[in-house]
């Protein structure tokens, strides 16, 4: 077809290297032109919402606990106010699996839309640090001039100011990052008590700050190209129906200059406006590339040029390969249907686990090394240990009952489980010898709170040989 012919004419040598590495193998520092346009404004508005959410969430609490907490050190996690402990790890595993399937499904349908609009790396780099960079060093031409000039007063002030601002921003982000781990109130306590009282925590904070500073001052787009595995998933997840930022080569080729735009020439003026605004330094006209984060900067740049020359917008737009080549609408393919079924099933299973998750987790075992004891009135007793986890934010009083056999339970200590804590004690189970017919008898012990059974735990009761 003509479309395929035009596509084959494109030079594919660009895939032999990445824009961030020069021919000599050195780092090629990308200096993109500041984008402007409708999509950039929408991304900016979304970033405001994202940043407000990021900086406000640590201050939102429920019953004295943060709404979100990821305390890896204490193995305590809070999601939407609900506390999860190591015993709930299987729920996290199901949640992670659900998230991975969602990523696959989302990528198959919409490519790297997440990267350009909602990824924290892109949000902070393009909407925070990059804007401060433009404010301090000027536009891309001024930045290049600053880079080439000798170290004079102007360069020292601008570079020094940029370093100070970037480090302060990194320190601020690191504090909130730490707030998501130990709680923002605890961060405030650490600040109040001073560096030397919590030198280890302060050292971690400085390490986080230096990592953020390194990423946003120097490493930048390399995170998306080298470190992040999500971009590499594109090669196996995208198909011809995936929607992504794409150049309409059918309409745009062959390229030409405006003054000779006539006849069989395409709409692309080869002005390189799209390449100048790209934060990863690629040419979107070369097709889908690993480095592209779908930030839409090239769409705004191309639309502006098309407006100036009186041609329709959309030479670069959100589209699929089949949409460009065959003018087909996006179809709900069998892959999307299959992924959707799996995703919905996992989400339902995860929802059931969350709804049926108990607030108290219990484990009962016979005390190691203890045999049965023969008591008065022809009774036999066994000694048990009970370990409990209280996942709630209040003290819980519990009681134990035998469920499947007549007998009694005698506690050594009352079961008062502190909030968000572990509790362990021992108890005796007494059963008449006449009811023991085997060496090992299976018993069920109910755990009750205010007359309501929370859980039933199975155990083994030892008796004499009959």
C-alpha positions in Angstrom: 0.0 0.0 0.0 1.0 3.7 -0.4 0.9 4.1 3.4 3.4 1.2 3.9 5.6 2.5 1.1 5.8 5.9 2.7 6.6 4.3 6.1 9.4 2.2 4.6 11.0 5.4 3.3 11.7 6.6 6.8 15.3 6.2 8.0 15.5 3.6 10.8 19.2 4.2 11.7 17.9 6.3 14.8 17.2 3.0 16.6 21.0 2.2 16.7 21.5 4.8 19.5 19.7 7.0 22.0 19.5 10.8 21.9 21.1 11.1 25.4 24.4 9.5 24.4 26.7 11.2 21.9 28.6 9.4 19.1 31.7 9.5 21.4 29.8 7.7 24.1 29.4 10.8 26.4 26.3 12.1 28.0 24.3 14.3 25.7 22.6 16.8 27.9 19.0 17.4 26.6 17.8 21.1 26.7 14.2 21.1 25.5 12.4 24.2 24.6 9.6 25.1 27.0 6.3 23.7 25.6 3.2 25.7 25.3 -0.3 24.8 24.1 -3.6 23.2 25.1 -2.3 19.9 26.2 0.6 21.4 28.1 -1.9 23.6 30.0 -4.0 20.5 30.8 -0.9 18.6 32.0 -0.1 21.7 34.2 -3.5 21.7 35.8 -3.3 18.0 36.4 0.1 18.5 38.0 -1.3 21.1 40.4 -3.9 18.6 41.5 -1.2 15.9 41.8 1.2 18.0 43.8 -1.5 19.3 46.2 -2.5 15.6 46.7 1.1 14.6 47.3 1.9 17.3 49.8 -1.5 17.2 51.6 -2.1 13.4 52.0 0.4 13.0 54.9 -1.5 15.5 57.0 -4.8 13.7 56.6 -5.4 11.2 59.4 -8.2 8.9 60.6 -8.5 8.0 64.2 -5.1 9.4 64.9 -3.4 7.5 62.1 -2.3 8.7 58.7 -4.5 7.8 55.7 -1.5 6.3 53.9 1.6 4.9 55.5 4.2 2.5 54.2 6.4 1.8 57.2 8.7 -0.9 55.9 10.9 -0.8 59.0 8.0 -1.7 61.3 6.2 -3.7 58.6 3.1 -1.6 59.1 1.1 -0.4 56.1 -2.0 1.8 56.1 -4.1 2.2 52.9 -7.2 4.4 53.1 -7.0 4.3 56.8 -7.0 0.5 57.0 -4.0 -1.1 58.7 -2.2 -4.0 57.2 0.4 -6.2 59.0 2.8 -8.9 57.8 -0.1 -11.5 58.3 -1.9 -9.7 55.5 1.0 -10.0 53.0 -1.1 -12.3 50.7 -3.5 -9.4 50.3 -0.7 -7.2 49.2 0.5 -9.9 46.8 -3.0 -10.1 45.2 -3.1 -6.3 45.1 0.3 -6.2 43.4 -0.8 -8.8 40.9 -4.0 -6.8 40.1 -1.9 -3.7 39.6 0.5 -5.4 37.2 -2.5 -6.7 35.1 -3.9 -3.2 35.1 -0.6 -1.8 33.9 -0.6 -4.4 31.1 -4.1 -3.7 30.1 -3.6 0.1 30.3 -0.4 -0.1 28.2 -2.0 -2.3 25.5 -4.8 0.2 25.1 -3.1 3.5 25.8 0.7 3.0 25.6 2.7 5.2 28.0 -0.1 7.7 28.8 0.7 7.2 32.5 4.3 8.2 31.9 3.5 11.6 30.3 0.6 12.6 32.6 0.8 10.9 36.0 4.3 9.5 36.6 6.0 11.2 39.6 9.3 11.4 37.7 7.6 13.3 34.9 5.5 15.5 37.1 8.4 16.7 39.3 10.9 17.0 36.5 8.7 18.8 33.9 6.3 20.7 36.1 8.5 21.6 39.1 12.3 21.4 38.5 12.2 22.3 34.8 10.0 25.4 35.4 12.4 26.6 38.1 15.2 26.0 35.6 13.6 28.2 33.0 13.0 30.9 35.6 16.6 30.9 36.8 18.6 30.2 33.5 16.1 31.4 30.9 14.9 29.7 27.7 16.8 27.1 25.9 18.9 29.6 23.9 19.9 31.3 27.1 20.7 28.0 28.7 23.0 27.0 25.8 24.7 30.4 26.0 25.2 30.0 29.7 26.7 26.5 29.2 29.2 27.8 26.7 30.3 31.0 28.5 33.3 31.0 30.9 32.8 30.9 34.6 32.0 34.6 35.3 29.7 36.3 37.9 26.6 35.6 35.9 27.3 31.9 35.4 28.2 31.4 39.0 25.1 33.2 40.3 22.7 31.3 38.0 24.3 27.9 38.4 24.8 28.4 42.1 21.2 29.6 42.5 19.9 26.6 40.5 21.8 24.2 42.7 20.5 25.8 45.9 16.9 25.8 44.7 17.1 22.2 43.3 18.6 21.0 46.6 15.9 22.8 48.7 13.2 21.2 46.5 14.8 17.8 46.8 15.1 18.2 50.6 11.4 19.2 50.8 10.3 16.1 48.7 12.6 13.9 50.8 10.8 15.1 54.0 7.4 14.2 52.6 8.7 11.0 51.2 9.9 10.2 54.8 6.5 11.3 56.0 4.9 8.5 53.9 7.2 6.0 55.6 7.1 7.0 59.3 4.2 9.5 59.4 4.5 13.3 59.0 3.8 13.8 62.7 6.8 11.7 63.5 8.9 13.7 61.1 7.8 16.8 63.0 8.9 15.2 66.3 12.3 14.3 64.8 12.8 17.9 63.6 11.8 19.3 67.0 14.1 16.9 68.9 17.1 17.7 66.7 19.6 16.1 64.4 21.8 14.4 67.1 18.8 12.8 68.8 17.9 11.0 65.6 21.2 11.0 63.6 20.4 7.8 61.7 17.0 9.1 60.5 18.6 12.4 59.6 21.3 10.6 57.6 18.6 8.7 55.7 16.8 12.0 55.0 20.1 13.5 53.5 20.6 10.3 51.4 17.1 10.6 50.0 17.7 14.3 49.3 20.9 13.6 47.5 19.3 10.9 45.4 16.4 13.3 44.4 18.9 16.1 43.7 21.1 13.8 41.5 18.0 12.6 39.6 16.5 16.0 38.9 19.8 18.0 38.4 21.8 15.6 36.3 20.3 12.1 35.6 16.9 13.4 34.5 15.4 11.7 31.4 17.9 8.8 31.9 15.5 7.5 34.6 12.8 6.9 32.0 15.3 5.5 29.4 17.6 3.4 31.5 16.2 2.7 34.9 12.4 2.4 34.5 11.4 -1.0 33.2 8.0 0.3 32.1 9.3 1.7 28.8 10.8 -1.6 27.8 7.5 -3.3 28.3 6.2 -1.4 25.3 8.0 -3.7 22.9 5.9 -6.7 24.0 2.7 -5.0 25.0 2.0 -2.6 22.3 0.2 -3.6 19.1 -1.2 -1.8 16.1 -4.4 -0.9 18.0 -2.6 0.7 20.9 -3.2 4.5 21.3 -0.1 6.6 21.7 1.5 9.8 20.5 2.2 9.3 16.9 3.2 11.1 13.7 0.8 10.7 10.8 3.3 9.7 8.2 0.6 9.1 5.6 -0.4 12.7 5.7 3.1 14.2 6.5 5.4 12.4 4.0 7.3 13.3 2.0 8.5 16.3 4.0 9.1 19.7 2.5 9.7 23.3 3.2 6.7 25.7 3.2 7.8 27.6 0.1 7.8 24.4 -1.9 4.8 22.8 -0.3 2.8 21.7 -3.3 2.0 18.7 -5.5 2.6 15.4 -3.9 4.5 16.8 -0.9 3.1 16.0 2.6 2.1 18.4 5.3 5.3 18.1 7.4 7.4 21.2 6.9 10.5 19.6 8.5 10.7 22.5 10.9 11.9 20.3 13.8 9.5 22.1 16.2 8.5 18.7 17.6 12.1 17.7 18.3 13.0 20.9 20.0 10.4 20.5 22.7 11.0 16.8 23.3 12.3 16.2 26.9 14.1 12.9 25.8 15.5 14.3 22.6 13.8 12.0 20.1 12.2 12.7 16.7 8.6 11.5 17.0 8.4 11.3 13.2 10.6 8.2 13.3 7.8 6.3 14.9 7.3 4.6 18.3 10.4 4.7 20.4 11.5 3.4 23.7 12.4 6.9 24.9 9.0 8.5 24.2 7.0 9.1 27.4 3.9 10.4 25.6 4.2 13.8 27.2 2.3 15.5 24.2 4.8 18.4 24.0 5.4 17.5 20.3 1.6 17.6 19.6 1.3 21.2 20.9 4.4 22.3 19.0 3.2 20.8 15.7 -0.3 22.1 16.1 1.0 25.6 16.6 3.0 25.4 13.3 0.0 24.0 11.5 -2.1 26.9 12.7 0.5 29.4 11.4 0.6 27.8 7.9 -3.2 27.3 7.7 -3.2 23.5 7.7 -5.3 21.1 9.9 -4.0 20.2 13.3 -3.3 16.6 14.3 -0.3 15.8 12.2 1.0 14.5 15.5 -1.7 13.3 17.7 -3.0 10.4 19.8 -3.6 7.6 17.4 -3.0 3.9 16.7 -1.0 2.4 13.9 -4.1 1.1 12.2 -5.7 4.5 12.7 -2.9 6.1 10.8 -2.3 3.6 8.1 -5.9 2.2 7.5 -8.0 5.0 9.1 -9.5 2.4 11.4 -11.2 3.2 14.6 -9.8 1.8 17.8 -11.2 -1.7 18.3 -11.8 -3.7 21.5 -9.6 -6.6 20.6 -9.5 -10.1 22.0 -6.4 -9.2 24.0 -8.2 -6.3 25.7 -11.2 -8.5 26.4 -9.0 -11.2 28.0 -7.0 -8.8 30.1 -10.2 -7.1 31.2 -11.7 -10.4 32.3 -8.6 -11.3 34.3 -8.4 -7.7 35.8 -12.1 -7.7 36.9 -11.7 -11.2 38.4 -8.6 -10.2 40.4 -10.2 -6.9 41.5 -13.3 -8.8 42.7 -11.1 -11.3 44.6 -9.1 -8.5 46.1 -12.3 -6.7 47.2 -13.6 -9.9 48.8 -10.3 -10.3 50.7 -10.5 -6.7 52.0 -14.1 -7.0 53.0 -13.7 -10.3 54.8 -10.4 -9.4 56.4 -10.6 -9.8 60.2 -9.5 -7.1 62.6 -7.9 -9.8 64.9 -5.5 -12.5 63.8 -4.9 -15.5 66.1 -2.7 -18.4 66.3 -3.0 -21.2 68.9 -0.4 -23.9 69.5 0.2 -26.4 72.2 3.0 -25.4 74.5 6.2 -27.1 73.3 7.5 -29.9 75.5 4.3 -30.1 77.6 2.3 -33.4 77.8 -1.3 -33.7 78.9 -2.1 -33.5 82.7 -4.5 -35.7 84.6 -6.6 -33.5 86.9 -9.3 -33.9 89.5 -12.7 -35.2 88.6 -11.3 -37.4 85.9 -10.4 -34.5 83.7 -7.5 -34.0 81.3 -5.8 -30.7 80.6 -3.5 -29.4 77.9 -1.6 -26.1 78.0 -1.7 -23.8 74.9 -0.1 -20.6 73.8 -2.2 -18.0 71.9 -0.6 -15.3 69.8 -2.9 -12.4 68.7 -2.5 -9.4 66.5 -4.8 -6.4 67.0 -5.1 -4.6 63.6 -7.4 -1.9 64.9 -6.8 1.4 66.7 -8.5 0.4 70.0 -7.9 -2.0 72.9 -9.8 -5.3 72.4 -11.0 -7.6 75.1 -11.5 -11.2 73.9 -12.7 -14.5 75.3 -12.3 -18.1 74.3 -14.8 -20.9 74.0 -14.7 -24.6 73.0 -16.9 -25.1 70.0 -17.0 -28.8 69.1 -16.7 -30.5 72.5 -17.8 -30.0 76.1 -15.1 -28.7 78.3 -13.8 -25.5 79.8 -11.0 -23.0 79.2 -9.0 -21.6 82.1 -7.0 -18.4 81.2 -3.7 -17.6 82.9 -4.1 -13.9 81.9 -7.0 -12.1 80.5 -6.9 -11.4 76.8 -6.6 -7.6 76.5 -4.9 -6.9 73.2 -3.5 -3.3 72.9 -4.2 -1.4 69.8 -2.1 -2.0 66.7 0.0 -4.5 68.7 0.8 -8.1 69.4 -0.3 -10.1 72.4 0.7 -13.5 73.8 -0.5 -15.5 76.7 -1.3 -19.1 77.8 -4.4 -21.0 78.8 -5.5 -24.5 79.8 -8.2 -26.6 78.1 -10.0 -29.1 80.4 -12.0 -32.0 78.9 -13.5 -35.0 80.7 -11.4 -38.2 80.1 -14.6 -40.0 79.0 -14.8 -37.8 75.9 -11.2 -38.5 74.8 -11.3 -41.6 72.5 -8.0 -41.1 70.7 -4.4 -40.1 71.3 -5.0 -36.9 69.4 -8.4 -35.2 69.4 -9.2 -32.3 67.1 -10.8 -29.3 68.9 -12.1 -26.0 67.8 -11.6 -22.8 69.9 -13.8 -19.8 69.2 -12.5 -16.3 69.7 -15.2 -13.9 70.9 -15.6 -10.2 71.4 -18.7 -9.0 73.3 -20.4 -12.2 72.5 -19.6 -12.1 68.8 -17.4 -14.8 67.3 -14.5 -13.3 65.4 -12.7 -16.4 64.4 -12.4 -20.1 65.0 -9.0 -21.8 65.4 -8.3 -25.5 65.2 -5.9 -27.2 67.7 -4.9 -30.7 68.8 -5.7 -32.0 72.3 -3.5 -34.9 73.6 -4.8 -37.6 75.8 -3.8 -41.1 77.1 -3.9 -44.1 74.8 -7.2 -45.9 75.0 
